[in-house]
Amino acid sequence: VKKALDRSGIHFLNVFCMEDKSRRLNIKIVLSSSCNKDFCNNKLLPLINSATGLNMSVCHYEDTENGQGDFSIVIFAESPKFEILTYAESQCKHGENSNGDSYGYGKLLDGMYMVVLSDGMGSGPEASGESKAAVKLIEKFATAGFSREVAVNTVNSIMTMKFSEEEKFSTLDIANIDTYTGQLTMMKVGAVSTFIKRAGKVEIINSKTLPMGVLDKVDIDVTQKKVMDGDLLIMFSDGVLECEGNTDLMENWILNYLEEDEEEDISKIAKKIIDRAKEVNNGKAKDDMTVIVSKVSAS
């Protein structure tokens, strides 16, 4: 990095190269004069990328003064290889105003992207309370840096103590995607199948675990896969698959639909699956239903 800066005639006071706890490169450059963001992005960044052979980005920039003149501090960090876009579509059970399914999704500070879906026992406000509590707790523990396994077991203990015997059961379906490596970790606790679509082919991730609240130590089914540019990840609550009274029939319909349809708009995919689930039940939602579709794209 220093040689690249010297060859380009860029004057600097110091260069620090370090790896974070995830072994991702961070570079801090202290320039001997003031500069602007355009200079950082258009002049410095290409040099750093060329010198390291990595795709970096400017994550921090500041101009400052030390009594002897102006100088600038610029920090570069490795850029994620993937971006995730997620859309969720929900439908309350016919006759209910509250959905017992809850979900959340978004980026975490450790470079992970998390999607979490919880289905509370039954439907209505009670089920909604269970699932919302589970999702919020998982998000808080994940944001605080706890491993997902520790988070799930802790949430299971909290749910068991907080809710009554009739209310404490809920499923958890968690997708963790490392945006730097494409490593997908699916964690299922009583959750139904997840579908991964790639280039017209669909893979199903199944689980036979029990919901939270049943066992003192929760039974977690963990599956790891690699995702690629263009992959679709489709998660459901059980109300979607059980609408025909036969989970296999609806699962097969979704499988065929995903394999045959070339639709790439994730909102249209989610809505079409919900519409189909209602269609086979005389236009009504037999249970609370949620479909979450996430698309993986190269950065």
Rosetta silent file (secondary structure, phi, psi, omega in degrees, C-alpha in Angstrom):
SEQUENCE: VKKALDRSGIHFLNVFCMEDKSRRLNIKIVLSSSCNKDFCNNKLLPLINSATGLNMSVCHYEDTENGQGDFSIVIFAESPKFEILTYAESQCKHGENSNGDSYGYGKLLDGMYMVVLSDGMGSGPEASGESKAAVKLIEKFATAGFSREVAVNTVNSIMTMKFSEEEKFSTLDIANIDTYTGQLTMMKVGAVSTFIKRAGKVEIINSKTLPMGVLDKVDIDVTQKKVMDGDLLIMFSDGVLECEGNTDLMENWILNYLEEDEEEDISKIAKKIIDRAKEVNNGKAKDDMTVIVSKVSAS
SCORE:     score description
SCORE:     0.000 S_00000001
   1 L     0.000  -43.954  178.991    0.000    0.000    0.000 S_00000001
   2 H   -62.081  -41.113  179.053    2.827    2.411    0.861 S_00000001
   3 H   -63.369  -40.647 -179.901    4.576    1.647   -2.435 S_00000001
   4 H   -63.968  -40.286  178.142    1.356    2.266   -4.377 S_00000001
   5 H   -66.724  -42.391  179.172    0.901    5.622   -2.652 S_00000001
   6 H   -62.054  -45.098 -179.081    4.537    6.589   -3.285 S_00000001
   7 H   -62.113  -29.232 -178.513    4.321    5.670   -6.978 S_00000001
   8 L   -91.708    0.758  177.539    1.237    7.852   -7.335 S_00000001
   9 L    72.996   25.440  179.553    2.857   10.803   -5.594 S_00000001
  10 L   -95.359  119.372 -176.644    0.397   10.775   -2.697 S_00000001
  11 L   -84.306  131.041 -178.956    2.004   12.092    0.490 S_00000001
  12 E  -136.763  156.667  176.748    1.088   10.313    3.702 S_00000001
  13 E   -93.336  -35.287 -179.434    2.164   10.351    7.333 S_00000001
  14 E  -163.121  156.990  175.707    1.357    6.751    8.138 S_00000001
  15 E  -134.796  128.357  177.170   -0.389    3.607    6.934 S_00000001
  16 E  -119.945  127.377  175.613   -1.859    0.954    9.228 S_00000001
  17 E  -117.008  128.171 -176.997   -3.072   -2.425    7.938 S_00000001
  18 E  -147.532  156.788  175.230   -4.952   -4.692   10.336 S_00000001
  19 E  -105.905  139.867  175.589   -7.405   -7.587   10.361 S_00000001
  20 L   -82.477 -174.569 -175.475  -10.602   -7.489   12.405 S_00000001
  21 L   -65.946  -17.902  176.794  -11.903  -10.451   14.427 S_00000001
  22 L   -95.397   10.500  179.295  -13.425  -11.902   11.246 S_00000001
  23 L    63.532   33.259  175.214  -10.006  -11.687    9.530 S_00000001
  24 L  -100.807  138.423 -173.901  -11.202   -8.944    7.186 S_00000001
  25 E   -74.829  135.165  170.963   -8.669   -6.323    6.162 S_00000001
  26 E  -125.850  137.696 -179.048   -8.933   -2.732    7.369 S_00000001
  27 E  -126.630  127.313  177.304   -6.532   -0.024    6.204 S_00000001
  28 E  -113.854  122.828  179.976   -6.056    3.348    7.894 S_00000001
  29 E  -117.199  128.170  175.119   -4.175    6.025    5.971 S_00000001
  30 E  -105.016  109.683 -178.358   -3.115    9.331    7.505 S_00000001
  31 E   -87.046  147.724 -175.240   -2.540   11.820    4.693 S_00000001
  32 L   -83.642    6.761  176.576   -0.206   14.784    5.163 S_00000001
  33 L  -150.710  166.088  179.366   -2.715   17.247    3.733 S_00000001
  34 L   -71.173  146.033  175.538   -6.442   17.841    3.617 S_00000001
  35 L  -143.806  174.512  179.575   -8.457   16.018    0.970 S_00000001
  36 L  -117.067  174.899 -175.956  -12.103   15.506    0.060 S_00000001
  37 H   -66.333  -33.435  178.257  -14.364   12.473   -0.352 S_00000001
  38 H   -61.696  -40.752  178.038  -14.120   12.572   -4.145 S_00000001
  39 H   -63.126  -41.883  179.995  -10.352   12.194   -3.873 S_00000001
  40 H   -62.202  -45.694 -175.284  -10.788    9.259   -1.481 S_00000001
  41 H   -78.489  -37.674 -172.954  -13.261    7.443   -3.723 S_00000001
  42 H   -94.739  -24.071 -178.582  -11.845    8.276   -7.145 S_00000001
  43 H  -110.251  -53.742 -176.335   -8.089    8.370   -6.488 S_00000001
  44 H   -70.828  -46.265 -173.602   -7.261    6.492   -3.287 S_00000001
  45 H   -58.473  -47.069  177.297   -9.790    3.668   -3.498 S_00000001
  46 H   -59.203  -36.047  177.913   -8.661    2.302   -6.906 S_00000001
  47 H   -64.404  -44.055 -179.340   -5.061    2.308   -5.631 S_00000001
  48 H   -64.709  -43.811  179.278   -6.021    0.393   -2.482 S_00000001
  49 H   -61.406  -41.855 -179.444   -8.056   -2.155   -4.453 S_00000001
  50 H   -67.766  -40.758 -177.467   -5.176   -2.701   -6.870 S_00000001
  51 H   -69.942  -35.874 -176.348   -2.572   -3.012   -4.121 S_00000001
  52 H   -94.191  -21.455 -174.558   -4.572   -5.468   -2.003 S_00000001
  53 L    73.216   16.822 -179.067   -6.373   -7.379   -4.748 S_00000001
  54 L  -118.830  163.824  174.743   -9.563   -6.916   -2.734 S_00000001
  55 L   -95.186  102.373 -176.669  -12.766   -4.961   -3.199 S_00000001
  56 E  -104.286  169.159  175.202  -12.530   -2.273   -0.517 S_00000001
  57 E  -144.643  156.690  177.340  -14.709    0.708    0.343 S_00000001
  58 E   -79.551  115.162 -179.067  -14.261    3.971    2.245 S_00000001
  59 E  -105.502  -12.955  178.129  -15.892    3.417    5.629 S_00000001
  60 E  -156.595  140.148  179.105  -14.563    6.505    7.448 S_00000001
  61 E  -148.810  137.032  174.833  -13.145    9.877    6.441 S_00000001
  62 E  -155.352  143.407  171.712  -12.266   12.986    8.402 S_00000001
  63 E   -98.201  138.706 -179.623  -10.250   16.168    8.016 S_00000001
  64 E  -146.693 -179.149 -176.256   -8.488   17.348   11.137 S_00000001
  65 E  -145.782  136.965 -175.673   -5.720   19.674   12.381 S_00000001
  66 L  -116.566   16.072 -179.207   -2.868   19.063   14.827 S_00000001
  67 L    92.109  -18.362  178.891   -1.451   22.565   15.278 S_00000001
  68 L  -111.655    2.954  179.619    1.138   22.016   12.553 S_00000001
  69 L   139.056  173.377 -179.898   -1.309   21.908    9.667 S_00000001
  70 E   -80.492  148.900  169.884   -4.236   20.026    8.215 S_00000001
  71 E  -150.754  166.007 -176.582   -4.230   16.292    7.628 S_00000001
  72 E  -125.617  146.345  174.945   -6.809   13.645    6.747 S_00000001
  73 E  -116.726  124.564  179.189   -7.626   10.209    8.106 S_00000001
  74 E  -126.104  130.987  178.761   -9.182    7.696    5.729 S_00000001
  75 E  -117.982  129.615  178.353  -10.190    4.160    6.708 S_00000001
  76 E  -111.270  144.279  177.114  -10.899    1.451    4.154 S_00000001
  77 E  -134.946  154.447  176.691  -12.648   -1.861    4.848 S_00000001
  78 E   -59.494  137.913  178.099  -13.378   -4.921    2.766 S_00000001
  79 L   -87.982  144.498  174.628  -16.678   -4.620    0.915 S_00000001
  80 L   -60.594  147.237  178.216  -19.296   -7.378    1.159 S_00000001
  81 L   -82.931  -19.190 -175.336  -19.476   -9.614   -1.907 S_00000001
  82 E  -132.356  149.479  171.081  -23.249   -9.888   -1.709 S_00000001
  83 E  -118.435  144.681 -178.257  -26.271   -7.709   -1.114 S_00000001
  84 E  -118.773  131.920  175.115  -29.587   -9.109    0.108 S_00000001
  85 E  -119.048  129.927 -174.085  -33.017   -7.713   -0.713 S_00000001
  86 E  -125.749  142.638  174.225  -36.002   -9.068    1.218 S_00000001
  87 E  -135.057  137.326  179.170  -39.772   -8.777    0.858 S_00000001
  88 E  -122.958  139.244  177.190  -42.411  -10.209    3.213 S_00000001
  89 E  -127.148  128.180 -178.530  -46.124  -10.760    2.568 S_00000001
  90 E  -126.213  157.187  177.901  -48.533  -11.677    5.379 S_00000001
  91 E  -146.271  126.259  177.169  -52.200  -12.548    5.677 S_00000001
  92 L   -71.819  153.407  172.589  -54.246  -12.882    8.865 S_00000001
  93 L   -58.632  142.189 -178.998  -56.417  -15.916    9.432 S_00000001
  94 L   -54.907  125.916  179.565  -59.953  -15.308    8.143 S_00000001
  95 L    94.094   -6.524  179.562  -61.935  -13.528   10.849 S_00000001
  96 L  -107.838  150.871  177.016  -58.863  -12.358   12.791 S_00000001
  97 L  -106.465   -7.411 -178.494  -57.378   -8.860   12.957 S_00000001
  98 L  -123.533  134.701 -178.230  -54.027   -9.862   14.419 S_00000001
  99 L   -93.744  128.093  179.641  -51.424  -12.062   12.750 S_00000001
 100 L   -76.976   -6.628  176.400  -49.721  -14.685   14.918 S_00000001
 101 E   -91.834  141.618  174.443  -46.675  -14.659   12.630 S_00000001
 102 E  -134.919  151.816 -178.250  -43.867  -12.173   13.228 S_00000001
 103 E  -151.649  164.947  174.476  -40.692  -11.529   11.294 S_00000001
 104 E  -156.963  155.572  177.891  -37.682   -9.263   10.981 S_00000001
 105 E  -158.921  154.820  177.565  -34.761   -8.885    8.598 S_00000001
 106 E   155.502  178.069 -178.491  -31.740   -6.698    7.991 S_00000001
 107 E   -81.164  147.225  173.519  -27.970   -6.239    8.216 S_00000001
 108 L  -113.560  164.687 -174.623  -25.991   -6.839   11.386 S_00000001
 109 L   -67.830  -20.802 -176.561  -22.698   -5.223   12.375 S_00000001
 110 L   -88.547   14.892  179.929  -20.698   -8.425   11.867 S_00000001
 111 L    84.848    4.693  178.313  -21.342   -8.528    8.120 S_00000001
 112 E   -92.532  151.816  171.679  -24.235  -10.925    8.529 S_00000001
 113 E  -118.262  126.411 -174.650  -27.698  -10.493    7.083 S_00000001
 114 E  -119.613  135.830  170.824  -30.423  -12.121    9.171 S_00000001
 115 E  -120.383  126.644 -179.901  -34.000  -13.080    8.384 S_00000001
 116 E  -129.226  133.669 -179.465  -36.059  -14.396   11.289 S_00000001
 117 E  -130.770  130.667  178.463  -39.631  -15.732   11.184 S_00000001
 118 E  -129.749  138.162  179.863  -41.651  -16.920   14.171 S_00000001
 119 E  -117.537  110.376  178.872  -45.094  -18.534   14.223 S_00000001
 120 E   -74.378  154.751 -178.389  -46.902  -18.307   17.552 S_00000001
 121 L   -64.071  128.837 -179.843  -49.197  -21.126   18.642 S_00000001
 122 L    79.874 -147.096  178.977  -52.704  -20.625   17.257 S_00000001
 123 L  -145.418  175.399  178.181  -53.716  -17.247   15.845 S_00000001
 124 H    86.630 -168.940 -173.856  -54.796  -13.822   17.038 S_00000001
 125 H   -59.134  -38.952 -178.437  -53.295  -11.501   19.682 S_00000001
 126 H   -63.380  -48.411  179.138  -51.936  -14.253   21.958 S_00000001
 127 H   -62.850  -37.728  179.354  -50.020  -15.935   19.147 S_00000001
 128 H   -63.279  -40.311  179.260  -48.829  -12.535   17.944 S_00000001
 129 H   -62.193  -41.826  179.209  -47.450  -11.719   21.391 S_00000001
 130 H   -62.359  -52.356 -173.759  -45.435  -14.939   21.511 S_00000001
 131 H   -68.035  -38.446  178.488  -43.922  -14.586   18.058 S_00000001
 132 H   -63.148  -41.243  178.887  -43.153  -10.862   18.396 S_00000001
 133 H   -62.492  -42.968 -179.484  -41.358  -11.492   21.673 S_00000001
 134 H   -62.536  -46.321 -178.255  -39.299  -14.283   20.103 S_00000001
 135 H   -64.488  -46.170 -179.014  -38.295  -12.185   17.075 S_00000001
 136 H   -62.158  -40.716 -179.905  -37.391   -9.097   19.122 S_00000001
 137 H   -66.447  -43.590  178.313  -35.284  -11.117   21.542 S_00000001
 138 H   -59.866  -44.284 -179.790  -33.418  -12.907   18.750 S_00000001
 139 H   -62.724  -41.249 -179.692  -32.706   -9.565   17.058 S_00000001
 140 H   -65.568  -45.135 -179.904  -31.446   -8.019   20.309 S_00000001
 141 H   -65.513  -40.308  179.864  -29.141  -10.930   21.116 S_00000001
 142 H   -65.222  -42.239  178.854  -27.815  -11.052   17.538 S_00000001
 143 H   -63.848  -33.262 -179.782  -27.163   -7.301   17.532 S_00000001
 144 L   -77.443   -6.924  175.890  -25.323   -7.649   20.844 S_00000001
 145 L    97.961    5.796  177.522  -22.984  -10.185   19.261 S_00000001
 146 L   -71.145  148.302  174.313  -24.249  -13.418   20.822 S_00000001
 147 L   -64.229  153.509 -177.371  -24.002  -16.565   18.721 S_00000001
 148 H   -64.711  -34.511  179.615  -27.324  -17.584   17.207 S_00000001
 149 H   -63.859  -44.720  178.013  -27.297  -20.889   19.138 S_00000001
 150 H   -63.743  -41.747  179.904  -26.875  -19.084   22.462 S_00000001
 151 H   -60.408  -46.529 -177.957  -29.547  -16.573   21.450 S_00000001
 152 H   -64.214  -45.191  179.953  -32.086  -19.278   20.574 S_00000001
 153 H   -64.667  -38.025  178.135  -31.498  -21.245   23.788 S_00000001
 154 H   -67.329  -42.754  178.117  -31.735  -18.087   25.891 S_00000001
 155 H   -62.619  -39.603  177.911  -34.942  -17.022   24.160 S_00000001
 156 H   -58.845  -43.765  179.090  -36.373  -20.498   24.746 S_00000001
 157 H   -65.034  -42.491 -179.956  -35.696  -20.149   28.482 S_00000001
 158 H   -64.932  -43.811 -179.920  -37.192  -16.652   28.591 S_00000001
 159 H   -62.119  -39.880 -179.108  -40.294  -17.732   26.667 S_00000001
 160 H   -63.235  -38.340 -179.041  -40.795  -20.687   29.007 S_00000001
 161 H   -80.380  -35.243 -171.297  -40.705  -18.409   32.063 S_00000001
 162 H   -79.138  -39.125 -173.955  -42.592  -15.448   30.613 S_00000001
 163 L  -101.859  157.210  178.186  -45.590  -17.115   28.982 S_00000001
 164 L   -70.094  170.971 -177.817  -48.221  -19.461   30.363 S_00000001
 165 L   -58.267  -33.589 -177.407  -48.257  -23.166   29.507 S_00000001
 166 L   -81.685  -19.310 -170.970  -50.774  -22.506   26.708 S_00000001
 167 L  -108.233   -8.582 -166.721  -48.922  -19.522   25.216 S_00000001
 168 L   -83.115   -3.231 -175.338  -45.238  -20.406   25.367 S_00000001
 169 L   -91.962  128.880  174.674  -44.969  -22.434   22.144 S_00000001
 170 E  -157.090  153.086  178.947  -43.668  -20.793   18.981 S_00000001
 171 L   -91.730  162.112  173.470  -41.486  -21.745   16.036 S_00000001
 172 E  -136.577  130.880  176.928  -38.289  -20.055   14.929 S_00000001
 173 E  -129.790  112.182 -173.941  -36.906  -19.984   11.412 S_00000001
 174 E  -122.930  127.753  173.344  -33.618  -18.089   11.083 S_00000001
 175 E  -113.012  121.583  175.462  -31.527  -17.495    7.973 S_00000001
 176 E  -112.764  121.670  179.369  -28.049  -16.034    8.500 S_00000001
 177 E  -117.796  121.850  174.691  -26.155  -15.017    5.370 S_00000001
 178 E   -78.434  110.667 -174.728  -22.520  -13.949    5.534 S_00000001
 179 L   -72.320   -7.733  177.578  -22.432  -11.138    2.965 S_00000001
 180 L   -92.972  -32.506 -175.136  -18.654  -11.545    2.599 S_00000001
 181 L  -115.302  -18.912 -175.488  -18.521  -15.285    1.887 S_00000001
 182 L    82.491    9.625  179.112  -22.059  -16.272    0.867 S_00000001
 183 E   -73.269  121.511  177.207  -22.254  -18.800    3.704 S_00000001
 184 E  -104.116  128.723  173.908  -25.905  -19.464    4.584 S_00000001
 185 E  -119.980  113.847  177.189  -26.775  -20.955    7.964 S_00000001
 186 E   -97.031  129.688  177.010  -30.401  -22.009    8.401 S_00000001
 187 E  -122.133  120.416 -176.599  -31.582  -22.621   11.954 S_00000001
 188 E  -121.002  131.069  174.479  -34.984  -24.212   12.416 S_00000001
 189 E  -128.107   94.688 -178.778  -36.909  -24.789   15.627 S_00000001
 190 L    73.515    9.966 -175.022  -40.269  -26.336   14.759 S_00000001
 191 L   -90.032  156.752  179.828  -40.298  -24.461   11.444 S_00000001
 192 L   -83.118 -174.311 -172.934  -41.490  -25.738    8.070 S_00000001
 193 L   -63.869  152.937  171.176  -39.475  -26.109    4.871 S_00000001
 194 E  -119.519  142.665 -178.362  -37.372  -23.412    3.238 S_00000001
 195 E  -111.907  137.749  173.158  -36.816  -23.282   -0.531 S_00000001
 196 E  -119.709  121.168  179.647  -33.665  -22.133   -2.326 S_00000001
 197 E  -106.518  130.154  177.914  -33.997  -21.377   -6.033 S_00000001
 198 E  -141.915  117.710  175.859  -30.928  -21.209   -8.267 S_00000001
 199 L    51.126   45.444  175.475  -30.992  -21.040  -12.062 S_00000001
 200 L    84.188   -6.730  178.589  -34.414  -22.681  -12.318 S_00000001
 201 E  -108.111  144.910 -174.753  -33.643  -25.487   -9.868 S_00000001
 202 E  -122.310  131.862  175.660  -35.088  -25.628   -6.362 S_00000001
 203 E  -112.196  140.510 -179.169  -33.636  -27.200   -3.227 S_00000001
 204 E  -110.457  131.009  174.418  -35.738  -27.816   -0.111 S_00000001
 205 E  -104.744  114.018 -177.338  -34.384  -27.555    3.438 S_00000001
 206 L  -102.679  165.214  176.497  -36.549  -29.617    5.798 S_00000001
 207 L  -154.544  147.065  179.220  -36.681  -29.930    9.565 S_00000001
 208 L  -122.490   23.963 -176.502  -38.439  -32.177   12.072 S_00000001
 209 L   -79.050  164.231  178.738  -37.669  -30.258   15.262 S_00000001
 210 L   -91.037  154.351  178.891  -40.150  -29.260   17.982 S_00000001
 211 L   -64.822  165.886  173.328  -41.210  -25.640   18.665 S_00000001
 212 E   -64.762  148.565  178.643  -39.703  -23.547   21.436 S_00000001
 213 L    96.354  -13.833 -179.164  -41.238  -24.104   24.853 S_00000001
 214 L   -83.565  -45.236 -177.681  -41.567  -27.874   24.483 S_00000001
 215 L  -112.470  150.659  177.180  -38.096  -28.859   25.726 S_00000001
 216 L   -62.536  -44.128  174.692  -35.912  -27.265   28.411 S_00000001
 217 L  -106.661  116.936 -171.244  -32.993  -27.255   25.958 S_00000001
 218 L   -64.856  144.776  178.780  -34.283  -26.309   22.557 S_00000001
 219 L   -92.323  109.992 -176.307  -33.839  -28.681   19.613 S_00000001
 220 L  -109.449  126.958  175.453  -32.146  -26.714   16.794 S_00000001
 221 E   -99.163  115.536 -176.150  -31.789  -28.076   13.269 S_00000001
 222 E  -110.862  127.854  177.183  -28.825  -26.350   11.578 S_00000001
 223 E  -127.304  135.152  179.373  -28.161  -26.547    7.824 S_00000001
 224 E  -117.397  135.550  179.384  -25.322  -24.795    6.003 S_00000001
 225 E  -140.583  166.166  171.628  -25.236  -23.909    2.312 S_00000001
 226 E  -106.329  129.407  175.668  -23.421  -21.523   -0.001 S_00000001
 227 L   -99.734  157.992 -177.280  -25.528  -18.914   -1.773 S_00000001
 228 L  -132.964  169.433  177.668  -24.633  -17.300   -5.086 S_00000001
 229 L   -55.319  126.797  178.043  -25.552  -14.283   -7.164 S_00000001
 230 L    94.631   -8.531 -179.985  -29.202  -14.545   -8.228 S_00000001
 231 L   -65.518  147.360  173.054  -30.285  -17.087   -5.606 S_00000001
 232 E  -115.875  135.442  176.813  -33.744  -16.802   -4.059 S_00000001
 233 E  -116.766  120.298 -175.607  -34.450  -17.869   -0.482 S_00000001
 234 E  -118.700  119.827 -179.454  -38.129  -18.478    0.308 S_00000001
 235 E  -116.244  148.735 -176.197  -39.323  -18.932    3.900 S_00000001
 236 E  -136.028  159.362  161.746  -42.882  -19.632    5.087 S_00000001
 237 L   -92.810  163.299 -172.622  -45.019  -19.990    8.160 S_00000001
 238 H   -67.064  -19.253  178.958  -46.921  -23.285    8.380 S_00000001
 239 H   -62.083  -25.713  178.915  -50.233  -21.629    7.460 S_00000001
 240 H   -73.320  -46.461 -174.711  -49.025  -21.397    3.858 S_00000001
 241 H   -78.778  -23.851 -175.448  -48.134  -25.062    3.455 S_00000001
 242 L   -97.700   10.195 -174.303  -51.073  -26.478    5.409 S_00000001
 243 L   -67.644  -23.842  178.619  -53.817  -24.580    3.623 S_00000001
 244 L   -93.140    3.285 -176.870  -54.891  -27.625    1.593 S_00000001
 245 L    79.737   -2.890 -179.781  -54.924  -29.842    4.647 S_00000001
 246 L  -141.028  106.028 -176.044  -51.957  -31.638    3.114 S_00000001
 247 H   -57.381  -39.063 -176.810  -48.538  -30.047    3.479 S_00000001
 248 H   -63.110  -37.504 -178.723  -47.023  -32.138    0.684 S_00000001
 249 H   -63.142  -47.818 -178.803  -49.573  -30.928   -1.899 S_00000001
 250 H   -70.118  -36.595  178.223  -48.872  -27.238   -1.288 S_00000001
 251 H   -62.223  -41.153  178.320  -45.143  -27.868   -1.003 S_00000001
 252 H   -66.885  -37.974  178.544  -45.199  -29.583   -4.394 S_00000001
 253 H   -63.311  -45.859  179.489  -47.199  -26.716   -5.900 S_00000001
 254 H   -62.251  -41.943  178.507  -44.656  -24.160   -4.632 S_00000001
 255 H   -58.621  -48.461 -179.916  -41.804  -26.343   -5.889 S_00000001
 256 H   -65.111  -41.364 -179.970  -43.340  -26.564   -9.381 S_00000001
 257 H   -61.038  -46.236 -178.485  -44.194  -22.859   -9.431 S_00000001
 258 H   -67.061  -35.390 -179.469  -40.647  -21.831   -8.520 S_00000001
 259 H   -72.740  -34.908 -172.829  -39.099  -24.232  -11.045 S_00000001
 260 H   -94.417  -30.447 -176.066  -41.367  -23.227  -13.941 S_00000001
 261 L   -87.227  136.412 -178.960  -41.958  -19.514  -13.366 S_00000001
 262 L   -97.057   10.515  179.635  -39.200  -17.069  -14.366 S_00000001
 263 L   -58.523  131.888  179.526  -40.526  -14.250  -12.181 S_00000001
 264 L  -115.184   -6.922  177.840  -37.667  -12.427  -10.428 S_00000001
 265 L   -75.873  112.422 -172.686  -39.666   -9.727   -8.635 S_00000001
 266 H   -65.684  -29.233  177.972  -39.576  -10.922   -5.028 S_00000001
 267 H   -69.172  -39.016  178.984  -42.772   -9.061   -4.078 S_00000001
 268 H   -68.375  -36.816  177.998  -44.705  -10.735   -6.902 S_00000001
 269 H   -62.445  -48.224 -178.984  -43.361  -14.159   -5.921 S_00000001
 270 H   -62.203  -44.023 -178.515  -44.473  -13.710   -2.293 S_00000001
 271 H   -66.741  -38.254 -179.132  -47.906  -12.397   -3.273 S_00000001
 272 H   -65.670  -38.018  179.075  -48.514  -15.177   -5.788 S_00000001
 273 H   -67.223  -42.129  177.017  -47.774  -17.856   -3.189 S_00000001
 274 H   -62.692  -44.857  179.982  -50.142  -16.218   -0.676 S_00000001
 275 H   -60.868  -40.746  179.196  -52.845  -15.877   -3.358 S_00000001
 276 H   -65.243  -41.024  179.635  -52.471  -19.543   -4.301 S_00000001
 277 H   -62.561  -37.492  177.270  -52.726  -20.608   -0.656 S_00000001
 278 H   -73.622  -38.124 -177.211  -55.990  -18.662   -0.304 S_00000001
 279 H   -57.703  -42.252 -177.595  -57.305  -19.852   -3.659 S_00000001
 280 L   -77.126   -1.867  177.771  -57.252  -23.531   -2.658 S_00000001
 281 L  -122.867   41.242  176.983  -59.223  -22.662    0.482 S_00000001
 282 L    59.224   36.107  174.978  -62.154  -20.868   -1.206 S_00000001
 283 L    78.313    7.656 -178.217  -60.430  -17.496   -1.171 S_00000001
 284 L  -118.176  152.579  175.824  -59.940  -17.430    2.603 S_00000001
 285 L   -85.909  114.211 -178.764  -56.890  -17.727    4.810 S_00000001
 286 L   -70.556  -26.449 -179.545  -57.307  -20.903    6.838 S_00000001
 287 L  -150.790  168.501  172.791  -54.504  -19.829    9.176 S_00000001
 288 L   -58.527  137.186 -177.527  -52.089  -16.930    9.568 S_00000001
 289 E  -131.436  138.796  174.756  -49.767  -16.944    6.573 S_00000001
 290 E  -142.161  133.864  173.943  -46.400  -15.316    5.912 S_00000001
 291 E  -124.199  129.201  177.867  -44.047  -15.650    2.952 S_00000001
 292 E  -121.724  121.706 -179.569  -40.577  -14.066    3.021 S_00000001
 293 E  -116.049  126.432  178.221  -38.520  -13.948   -0.173 S_00000001
 294 E  -119.329  135.640  179.061  -34.869  -12.847   -0.151 S_00000001
 295 E  -113.541  132.304  179.374  -32.767  -12.307   -3.261 S_00000001
 296 E   -96.473  128.553  178.598  -28.973  -12.553   -3.264 S_00000001
 297 E  -131.322  143.769  175.788  -27.094  -10.209   -5.612 S_00000001
 298 E   -68.482  137.609 -179.088  -23.396   -9.683   -6.207 S_00000001
 299 L   -69.495    0.000    0.000  -22.246   -6.294   -4.910 S_00000001
